[in-house]
Amino acid sequence: MRSTVTDTLPPRVKRALTKLGADVALARKKRSLTAVMMAERIGVVKSTYLKVEKGDPSVALGTYAMTFFVLGLGDVLGEILDARRDDQGLLLDVARMPKRVRPPKPPRAL
């Protein structure tokens, strides 16, 4: 039975995951590591690791994180949504800025 996650993914996301998997496979091969060696170092079975190389969306994010770590790319996951590089978020912050800034009202005496 196929996962509903796979069925609902937009084509653009599917392509990105497929590319990510292919990039992981290429990085592994450049380091002369077998799929079995990667699976052992990540702490998963070989079939789960092969799902990573296929870009399977049902694989846990922790497995992808360990894959990046084993490949020496442990910092990339933390950089994906770096607030300093979130152009859309920065634009939304600017749009929410008040038109005028008023000084705070003094507290009322009782």
C-alpha positions as CSV (number, residue, x, y, z in Angstrom):
1,M,0.0,0.0,0.0
2,R,1.4,3.4,-1.0
3,S,1.7,6.2,1.5
4,T,-0.8,9.1,1.3
5,V,2.2,11.4,1.7
6,T,3.6,10.2,-1.6
7,D,0.2,10.7,-3.3
8,T,-0.3,14.2,-2.1
9,L,3.2,15.6,-2.8
10,P,3.3,18.3,-5.5
11,P,5.4,17.3,-8.5
12,R,8.0,20.0,-7.6
13,V,8.5,18.5,-4.2
14,K,8.8,15.0,-5.6
15,R,11.5,16.2,-8.1
16,A,13.4,17.9,-5.2
17,L,13.3,14.8,-3.1
18,T,14.4,12.6,-6.1
19,K,17.3,15.0,-6.7
20,L,18.2,15.0,-3.0
21,G,18.4,11.2,-3.1
22,A,20.5,11.2,-6.2
23,D,22.8,13.8,-4.6
24,V,23.2,11.6,-1.5
25,A,24.0,8.6,-3.6
26,L,26.7,10.6,-5.5
27,A,28.2,11.9,-2.3
28,R,28.3,8.4,-0.9
29,K,30.1,7.1,-4.0
30,K,32.6,9.9,-4.0
31,R,33.5,8.9,-0.5
32,S,33.9,5.2,-1.6
33,L,31.2,4.0,0.8
34,T,28.9,1.2,0.0
35,A,25.1,1.3,0.8
36,V,25.6,-1.3,3.5
37,M,28.4,0.8,5.1
38,M,26.2,3.9,5.0
39,A,23.2,2.0,6.6
40,E,25.4,0.7,9.4
41,R,26.9,4.2,10.1
42,I,23.4,5.8,10.1
43,G,21.9,3.0,12.2
44,V,19.2,1.8,9.8
45,V,18.7,-1.2,7.6
46,K,20.0,-1.2,4.0
47,S,16.4,-1.0,2.6
48,T,15.7,2.2,4.6
49,Y,19.0,3.8,3.4
50,L,18.1,2.9,-0.2
51,K,14.8,4.8,0.3
52,V,16.9,7.8,1.2
53,E,18.8,7.5,-2.1
54,K,15.5,7.3,-3.9
55,G,14.2,10.4,-2.1
56,D,11.3,8.6,-0.4
57,P,9.2,11.1,1.6
58,S,8.3,8.4,4.1
59,V,11.8,8.2,5.5
60,A,12.2,10.0,8.9
61,L,13.9,13.4,8.9
62,G,16.3,12.0,11.5
63,T,17.5,9.4,9.0
64,Y,18.2,12.2,6.5
65,A,20.0,14.2,9.2
66,M,22.2,11.2,10.1
67,T,22.9,10.7,6.4
68,F,24.1,14.3,6.1
69,F,26.2,13.9,9.3
70,V,27.9,10.7,8.1
71,L,28.7,12.4,4.8
72,G,30.3,15.3,6.7
73,L,27.5,17.7,5.8
74,G,25.9,17.9,9.3
75,D,25.5,21.7,9.2
76,V,23.4,21.9,6.1
77,L,20.2,20.9,7.8
78,G,20.4,23.8,10.2
79,E,20.9,26.3,7.3
80,I,17.8,25.3,5.3
81,L,15.4,27.7,7.0
82,D,17.9,30.2,8.4
83,A,15.8,33.3,9.3
84,R,18.5,35.6,8.0
85,R,18.0,34.1,4.5
86,D,14.2,33.9,4.6
87,D,13.4,36.6,2.0
88,Q,9.7,35.9,2.1
89,G,9.7,36.1,5.9
90,L,11.6,39.3,5.9
91,L,9.2,40.9,3.4
92,L,6.3,39.8,5.7
93,D,8.0,41.4,8.6
94,V,8.3,44.7,6.7
95,A,4.7,44.5,5.6
96,R,3.5,44.1,9.3
97,M,5.4,47.2,10.5
98,P,3.1,49.9,11.8
99,K,2.6,53.0,9.8
100,R,3.1,55.2,12.9
101,V,4.8,54.6,16.2
102,R,3.2,56.2,19.2
103,P,4.8,56.6,22.6
104,P,3.4,54.4,25.3
105,K,0.6,55.9,27.4
106,P,1.6,56.7,31.0
107,P,0.0,54.5,33.6
108,R,-3.1,55.8,35.2
109,A,-3.1,56.9,38.8
110,L,-5.5,55.2,41.1
